[in-house]
Amino acid sequence: MHRIVVFVVCLTLPVVASAQQSNFNVAPPPLPSARFEVGKTEVLVQGMYSSLSGDAVSFTGLGTFATGRKAMSDLLAIDAQVGLLRLGGDSGSGSSAMSLSMNLGMVAADLELQPFRNDWLSVLAFAGANVGGFLGNSTVGSKTYSGLRDGAPSGFLYGAQGGVQVGVGLGAWHLDPFVTVTRVMGTVSAGPVVSTTDIAMTMMAYGANIVYVPLGLSLASLLQAVSGKGDNHGYKTFVVQVGYAFDLTPGHKADPGS
């Protein structure tokens, strides 16, 4: 889904390496599916692998997300998501070299608008809010920092998001590209190397979800280079997700493309 707030913690990594602010983010597909119909209730469960690489930075992460949606009509629906992520890797070099591991959690909700839908094409717009936090451990030299009192990496983030997702039916397959814009605010500490920083920025994520309708399976990927103020140091993020959709509506078959 479009819960960029989960990954905003990555903003601390280039700060550790270069004391520069960079805007980059990764996001799961924004919605459970690219179309809905009145009365339908569905849940999409996803597992995710992510990586971040760049100048003196290398991180990988594993996470899981669950997204539910209730369609109130053929025009309006509401959705909610919870997610957990474990992220770890190395940042910096020389005296500023650091190993980090972080645990992240988030919740979010949206209102969805479906202005157009036919047998092979659908268009959804969405807007809502999110909140998340993270806490980690860091090692610099022989010293390990863990817990808030010990100066470990931590943060609390919140904001609003919105975007568009399009669904294109290709027989048994559906291609669902998306674009999401998120405004993020909050407080982030990168640990012992960089002091606490207040964050306020706007970010964009884009990608696509590929769904095999007969089995209800989805594969999502996103590859994005950093775009931000100043020197972005060429950071890149990559995300791959695999998910399964459950249709909880009585009399309906699990089908993310219906």
Secondary structure per residue as TSV (DSSP state, phi and psi in degrees):
chain	resnum	aa	ss	phi	psi
A	1	M	-	360.0	-174.5
A	2	H	-	-89.9	32.6
A	3	R	-	-87.8	69.2
A	4	I	G	-59.8	-28.4
A	5	V	G	-54.4	-29.9
A	6	V	G	-61.5	-34.1
A	7	F	G	-100.6	-1.0
A	8	V	G	-60.9	-23.2
A	9	V	G	-53.6	-28.6
A	10	C	G	-60.9	-19.7
A	11	L	G	-60.0	-25.6
A	12	T	H	-72.2	-22.6
A	13	L	H	-70.8	-50.9
A	14	P	H	-65.5	-26.4
A	15	V	H	-63.3	-43.0
A	16	V	H	-60.7	-40.4
A	17	A	H	-78.4	-30.0
A	18	S	H	-142.7	-1.8
A	19	A	S	58.0	26.4
A	20	Q	-	-112.9	147.9
A	21	Q	-	-91.7	127.9
A	22	S	-	-128.0	144.2
A	23	N	-	-101.2	108.9
A	24	F	-	-149.8	153.5
A	25	N	-	-161.8	162.6
A	26	V	-	-132.4	156.2
A	27	A	-	-151.8	141.4
A	28	P	-	-72.9	170.1
A	29	P	-	-54.8	141.7
A	30	P	S	-71.3	-24.9
A	31	L	S	-134.6	159.1
A	32	P	S	-58.3	-35.9
A	33	S	-	-158.2	170.4
A	34	A	S	-91.7	12.2
A	35	R	-	-157.8	158.8
A	36	F	-	-148.3	167.0
A	37	E	-	-138.3	155.2
A	38	V	T	-55.2	134.4
A	39	G	T	84.4	-8.0
A	40	K	-	-79.2	136.5
A	41	T	E	-122.8	127.2
A	42	E	E	-141.8	155.0
A	43	V	E	-133.0	130.7
A	44	L	E	-111.4	122.0
A	45	V	E	-109.1	129.8
A	46	Q	E	-133.0	144.4
A	47	G	E	-108.8	146.6
A	48	M	E	-137.7	142.2
A	49	Y	E	-118.6	135.1
A	50	S	E	-136.4	153.3
A	51	S	E	-141.9	150.5
A	52	L	E	-132.1	127.8
A	53	S	E	-140.8	151.8
A	54	G	E	172.5	-160.0
A	55	D	T	-63.7	108.0
A	56	A	T	61.6	25.2
A	57	V	E	-136.2	131.1
A	58	S	E	-149.3	115.3
A	59	F	E	-137.6	149.2
A	60	T	E	-133.0	156.9
A	61	G	E	-147.5	153.1
A	62	L	E	-126.8	138.2
A	63	G	E	-151.3	170.8
A	64	T	E	-140.4	142.7
A	65	F	E	-133.0	146.1
A	66	A	E	-130.0	126.1
A	67	T	E	-126.2	127.4
A	68	G	E	-116.0	147.9
A	69	R	E	-139.0	141.9
A	70	K	E	-126.2	120.0
A	71	A	E	-88.1	117.8
A	72	M	S	-84.4	-24.6
A	73	S	S	-159.1	-177.0
A	74	D	S	-74.7	-7.3
A	75	L	S	-106.2	-35.8
A	76	L	E	-123.2	144.0
A	77	A	E	-148.7	160.9
A	78	I	E	-121.7	150.4
A	79	D	E	-140.6	160.6
A	80	A	E	-146.3	151.0
A	81	Q	E	-142.4	145.6
A	82	V	E	-125.5	149.4
A	83	G	E	-152.5	150.9
A	84	L	E	-132.4	143.6
A	85	L	E	-144.2	139.9
A	86	R	E	-116.3	123.7
A	87	L	E	-126.8	138.2
A	88	G	E	-153.5	155.5
A	89	G	E	162.2	-159.8
A	90	D	E	-127.2	149.4
A	91	S	E	-144.5	147.0
A	92	G	-	80.9	179.8
A	93	S	-	-151.1	162.5
A	94	G	G	62.9	-133.6
A	95	S	G	-70.5	-18.1
A	96	S	G	-98.9	7.6
A	97	A	-	-61.6	138.1
A	98	M	E	-146.1	140.2
A	99	S	E	-105.5	134.2
A	100	L	E	-129.2	146.6
A	101	S	E	-139.9	137.8
A	102	M	E	-138.9	146.9
A	103	N	E	-114.5	128.4
A	104	L	E	-123.8	147.1
A	105	G	E	-140.5	152.4
A	106	M	E	-155.5	158.4
A	107	V	E	-138.0	151.4
A	108	A	E	-157.4	163.2
A	109	A	E	-152.6	152.5
A	110	D	E	-144.0	158.6
A	111	L	E	-105.8	130.5
A	112	E	E	-111.4	142.5
A	113	L	E	-123.9	127.5
A	114	Q	E	-114.1	88.8
A	115	P	E	-75.6	-18.5
A	116	F	E	-148.5	137.4
A	117	R	E	-159.1	130.8
A	118	N	-	-135.6	-162.1
A	119	D	S	-66.6	-25.4
A	120	W	S	-127.3	-7.5
A	121	L	E	-140.1	138.3
A	122	S	E	-143.1	152.9
A	123	V	E	-133.0	127.3
A	124	L	E	-123.4	137.3
A	125	A	E	-116.2	147.1
A	126	F	E	-146.2	155.5
A	127	A	E	-155.7	145.1
A	128	G	E	-176.1	-157.8
A	129	A	E	-136.0	157.9
A	130	N	E	-144.2	158.9
A	131	V	E	-148.6	143.4
A	132	G	E	-160.0	168.7
A	133	G	E	-154.0	164.4
A	134	F	E	-149.4	156.1
A	135	L	E	-148.7	137.0
A	136	G	E	-142.0	-173.8
A	137	N	E	-121.2	147.0
A	138	S	E	-137.3	147.1
A	139	T	E	-126.7	122.5
A	140	V	E	-122.2	114.2
A	141	G	T	64.0	-123.8
A	142	S	T	-100.5	3.2
A	143	K	E	-100.1	129.3
A	144	T	E	-110.6	133.5
A	145	Y	E	-113.2	127.7
A	146	S	E	-146.0	141.2
A	147	G	S	88.1	154.9
A	148	L	G	-63.8	-39.0
A	149	R	G	-72.0	-20.4
A	150	D	G	-92.5	0.9
A	151	G	T	83.0	27.3
A	152	A	-	-74.0	159.0
A	153	P	-	-57.7	135.0
A	154	S	E	-157.9	164.2
A	155	G	E	-176.3	157.6
A	156	F	E	-132.5	125.6
A	157	L	E	-132.8	146.7
A	158	Y	E	-151.8	162.2
A	159	G	E	173.4	-169.2
A	160	A	E	-124.2	151.2
A	161	Q	E	-140.7	160.7
A	162	G	E	-162.5	164.6
A	163	G	E	173.1	-166.0
A	164	V	E	-137.2	138.8
A	165	Q	E	-129.2	134.8
A	166	V	E	-114.4	137.3
A	167	G	E	-111.6	127.1
A	168	V	E	-121.2	118.6
A	169	G	E	-84.2	127.6
A	170	L	E	-127.1	64.9
A	171	G	T	70.4	-122.3
A	172	A	T	-75.7	-8.7
A	173	W	E	-110.6	148.8
A	174	H	E	-125.5	135.1
A	175	L	E	-109.9	121.7
A	176	D	E	-125.0	82.3
A	177	P	E	-71.8	154.3
A	178	F	E	-147.7	156.7
A	179	V	E	-135.1	133.6
A	180	T	E	-131.8	137.3
A	181	V	E	-117.5	130.7
A	182	T	E	-129.7	135.8
A	183	R	E	-102.0	120.3
A	184	V	E	-118.5	135.4
A	185	M	E	-135.4	161.0
A	186	G	E	148.5	-166.6
A	187	T	E	-126.2	130.6
A	188	V	E	-131.1	136.4
A	189	S	E	-118.5	127.8
A	190	A	-	-86.2	4.1
A	191	G	-	104.4	-152.3
A	192	P	S	-71.3	-18.7
A	193	V	S	-84.0	-37.6
A	194	V	S	-125.4	135.7
A	195	S	-	-74.4	175.3
A	196	T	-	-62.2	138.9
A	197	T	E	-130.5	135.4
A	198	D	E	-83.5	133.6
A	199	I	E	-114.5	137.1
A	200	A	E	-151.5	109.5
A	201	M	E	-157.3	162.5
A	202	T	E	-114.4	133.7
A	203	M	E	-131.0	158.6
A	204	M	E	-127.7	139.7
A	205	A	E	-130.0	149.8
A	206	Y	E	-147.0	155.7
A	207	G	E	178.8	-161.0
A	208	A	E	-152.8	147.9
A	209	N	E	-116.4	129.6
A	210	I	E	-109.8	124.5
A	211	V	E	-118.7	129.1
A	212	Y	E	-95.6	102.6
A	213	V	G	-61.4	-44.9
A	214	P	G	-56.7	-32.8
A	215	L	G	-101.7	-7.2
A	216	G	T	69.6	23.7
A	217	L	E	-98.6	143.2
A	218	S	E	-129.9	147.3
A	219	L	E	-130.3	120.3
A	220	A	E	-120.3	142.4
A	221	S	E	-142.1	152.0
A	222	L	E	-148.6	130.2
A	223	L	E	-129.7	122.8
A	224	Q	E	-143.5	134.3
A	225	A	E	-88.6	158.1
A	226	V	-	-67.5	141.0
A	227	S	-	-135.9	124.3
A	228	G	-	-172.4	-172.4
A	229	K	S	-79.2	140.8
A	230	G	S	75.4	-155.8
A	231	D	-	-79.5	120.2
A	232	N	-	-94.9	-5.6
A	233	H	T	62.6	14.9
A	234	G	T	68.5	29.4
A	235	Y	-	-67.9	142.5
A	236	K	E	-131.9	146.2
A	237	T	E	-122.9	149.5
A	238	F	E	-141.9	135.9
A	239	V	E	-136.2	134.9
A	240	V	E	-128.3	133.8
A	241	Q	E	-130.8	144.6
A	242	V	E	-123.8	132.6
A	243	G	E	-140.2	165.6
A	244	Y	E	-134.9	133.6
A	245	A	E	-99.5	134.2
A	246	F	E	-113.4	123.4
A	247	D	E	-94.3	113.9
A	248	L	-	-95.9	5.4
A	249	T	S	-75.9	128.2
A	250	P	T	-55.3	131.0
A	251	G	T	86.4	-4.1
A	252	H	-	-101.0	151.1
A	253	K	-	-98.6	141.0
A	254	A	-	-56.5	118.6
A	255	D	-	-161.1	101.4
A	256	P	T	-68.5	-12.0
A	257	G	T	-103.8	-0.3
A	258	S	-	-81.2	360.0
